Amino acid sequence: MIGITSITFRNKSVERVVEFAKRANVDCIEWGSDFHVLPSDTVAAENVAKLCESSGIKICSYGTYYVLGKNMNFDDYLDSCVAMRCHRMRIWAGSKSSSTISEQERISLVEECQKISDRAAEHSIELCFEYHRNTLTDTKESAADLITSVDRDNVFTYWQPNPEIEENEKYEEIEMLRPYIKTIHFFNWKGKNTRFLMSEGKNRWKEYIKHIDLDVPYLLEFTLDDDDENAISDINTMKDLLM
């Protein structure tokens, strides 16, 4: 399944994002909580669900900016996810790297995640960590340890390539985290977060996909110059690789 994240198109309205999704002929959308479907805005969430359903577009996930350890109200995000009839939420594993966080802070994040995952489970919703630098999912070891420590059946992770590490390290990440990976964010970045077209990284992504070997959504997250035509090109490259 190939889709887009709405955060790729923060300058577009909900209606325009859906129009783009139809033009690009993608299967699904991950709606972001920062602009298009705000936490606790259940009316907007219900409208998004209706619009996607009428357009034949699936809602694969709710890409939230709920961050563990920030004293945020999880139920606000949960309410929007439920109203959108979505069964997967992306959350963030704190805001400190695994190398700088204290053991007590880590324990606190685990306990918080256990509480919110239990709340999510009441609605058959999965929680998936953004796999990201400067969080507890910044390395394969820390991410796997976090998931096993939380010890809940509905807690998983995303995966995306870290442009700051070597290719072999990325393959090792995938191998270790494969049992927990539920979604892939795709883009083509190199050092210092410099963006390129996916076509220029086609061989690298071919290898990632071979190692991933999972039937999960692949979602476009960033594109060169935030340009629609570049986004179409990137999506077509991924279609060539997956189909």
Secondary structure, DSSP 8 states (H G I E B T S, - for coil): -EEEEGGGGTTS-HHHHHHHHHHHT-SEEEEETTTTS-TT-HHHHHHHHHHHHHHT-EEEEEEEEEETTS---HHHHHHHHHHTT--EEEEE--SS-TTT--HHHHHHHHHHHHHHHHHHHTTT-EEEE---TTSTTSSHHHHHHHHHHH--TTEEEEE---TTS-HHHHHHHHHHHGGGEEEEEE--EEGGGEE--GGGGHHHHHHHHHHH-----EEE---GGG-HHHHHHHHHHHHHHH-
